[in-house]
Amino acid sequence: MYEVMTLPSVMDERVHNCSTDGTNCSLTELHCGETVAITVVTIERGCRSQPSEPLMFKTVICPPTDLSTVTTCSNNDITVSWNLSPETGAQYFIHSQKDEGAATNFTSLQPFYLVSGLHCSELYTFQVAALNSQCSSVFSEQIQAETAPCPPSNLTVKTECGTNMAILGWDVSRYAISYTATFTGTHGHVVSCSTNTTSCSVKVDCGRQYSADVVASTETCNSSNSAVLTFDSAPCLPDQVEAELDCTANSFAVQWRGTFGNSAMYTAMAIANDNSRVSCETSSTQCTIQNLKCGVLYSIVVTTASIDCGTINGSDYQVYSAPCKPDNVSLNLQCSTDVALVTWENAGPDQHQVVTAIDSRGQATICNSSSSNCTFDQLECGKKYAISVTGYTNSCSSEPTVAKELSTAPCIPTHVKALVDCESGITSVTWDEALGATSYIVYARGSLGYNTSCTNNNFHCNFFNLECGQDYNFTVVARHDSCVSSASETITVSSGPCPHSGLQTSLDCDTNTVMVSWTPGRGILYYNASADPFNIAQEQSCSTNGSSCNITSLDCGESYRVSVSGQGHGCPSPSQSWNRINTAPCPPTQLRVNSSCTSNNISVSWQASKGSLSYMAVAENADGHKWSCNTSSTTCQIPELLCGQEYKVYVIGIDLTCIGAMSEIEMIRTGEYIHYSMNLSSANIY
């Protein structure tokens, strides 16, 4: 197997390679116009031979770059130029393609070429390739060039009486992007117009002769002037025309200067934009045009039968007729924004309307419109407005329409407050009066999904049955017959906590500690468990945010009332029940032990201890064996002790549930022999 590769160079740092089992392969994506060093290595069983001696190879010549063209507008020559090839002696091959035409090829030794003999309004595409003694490059990127546009042809003109407009038209000049038409009067008046279409119009002087020509333009060239078209402008009409509007009668009193002799018959016309017209005729220099449409801008023109004008479409002198009086006014209020849309009918096409909104204090808000609707977007909340519409032209106004009443949405309630009565559980919500409101709705939305509402026409609402242990968001909206305001700011208040339940108590008799537990209530932040003595002992308590705690340091032999209370966000949760707990009996005191030398029985006595229902006296030897006696009194005998042994004697109190702490201990020793006679019948042991 063979691998062919190029060595990196300054112009191309990439290594190009190909592999083959034969004796040739193709290297691709080489750069044009550079000398490449090529080596070959043999690969067999994973081993590579030393590379061959480099073969220096010159790639194909590069195509020309940076093509540009210049059109000589006067003769339509196009000069194509490009960057000089770095290779000495390079030639150039120029390919020219006419749009929708034939292709032509040229050669050049210079980095430019002049293409001549071209015609106007032609588009050419050029590409250039470079050649050396061995190869021809690929073509360069394309570039397009246009010759100068041909002058426009087939000019036509139309003149208008009254407006004295001259409308010139012509055929399209290919590739032109704009046109300039020039009108020259024999009396020296020159006027022009520009357009990107094939017609344009100018105002000329009446009764004059004009010549017109057109020049077409591209981005780079102007055409030569078109053939000249000579024409006569429209004949002159009677001038110094004036029309005075009678707003009440909606008629024009028209007068003009008479210049056509006393026997001339004049026609004064009022021409609307829709080409409808009304007129009056007279042999004098004034007449009245009646039956005008309201709200129309009329062109006023005067002519005579002797003037051949054809149809007159208008004039520069324009006067408004009296405005129409709008009717059928309707109001549409968007309550959420207080944007009011006012619409009406019977609006003249050329008049404008003024819509007036007057509040109860006489302040006016104005809206202007040239159509049949107008929008108020700055009305104030909670107000009543009288809405009327008046039609206007530049000289008259119509009567206003009958005012219609519009009530904007009530204002948003403010200063919302909520207060929970912990005793009754009633939540009271208050707010300030909202302008324009006839009633209010208060919404309560609980954090656990309980929702309710309250409606009132005053400025407060009471919620009697809110579910316990929830955070409630309160909002207030104001309303009247047709609108509801936006919601007020949100106030968050917590309802009273849900009561805890399932109180359980147990006593550790050894430590007189009460273990208290319960089922938590929703909304309670922390709990306080207390043990209240029935007698004069000190109250003890413990606190927690959980569901159990231990009450320590209780007095022995006491009876306690154990209860649990809680505290919510704003309200307490009082205790619902209580359990009685009797602490372990107190240890007996004043212990006395009497023993007899003649017997191994001892008599034990003590002072009664608080809380004890019975007692147990105990004698315990060194081996841990115990002898005892039980009694409900304060003395008892412990019989049959072993002789000659030392005992510790103590007493403990007992109630229904606990064995109390032991008394102080007395140490005694029984006699060596129980038949041993002594002078004393008994002895006190302390």
Secondary structure, 3 states (H helix, E strand, C coil): CEEEEECCCCCCCCCCEEEECCCCCCCCCCCCCCEEEEEEEEEECCEECCCCCCEEEECCCCCCCCCEEEEECCCCEEEEECCCCCCCCCEEEEEEEECCCCEEEEEECCCEEEECCCCCCCEEEEEEEEECCCCECCCCCCEEEECCCCCCCCCEEEECCCCCEEEEECCCCCCCCEEEEEEEECCCCEEEEEECCCEEEEECCCCCEEEEEEEEECCCCECCCCCCEEEECCCCCCCCCEEEEECCCCEEEEECCCCCCCCCCEEEEEECCCCCEEEEEECCCEEEECCCCCCCEEEEEEEECCCCCCCCCCCCCEEECCCCCCEEEEEEEECCCCEEEEEEECCCCCCEEEEEEECCCCCEEEEEECCCEEEECCCCCCCEEEEEEEEECCCCECCCCCCEEEECCCCCCCCCEEEECCCCCCEEEECCCCCCCCEEEEEEEECCCCEEEEEECCCEEEECCCCCCCEEEEEEEEECCCCECCCCCCEEEECCCCCCEEEEEEEECCCCEEEEEEECCCCCCEEEEEEEECCCCCCEEEEECCCEEEECCCCCCCEEEEEEEEECCCCEECCCCEEEEECCCCCCEEEEEEECCCCCCEEEEEECCCCCCEEEEEEEECCCCEEEEEECCCEEEECCCCCCCEEEEEEEEECCCCEEEECCCEEEECCCCCCCCCCCCCEEEC
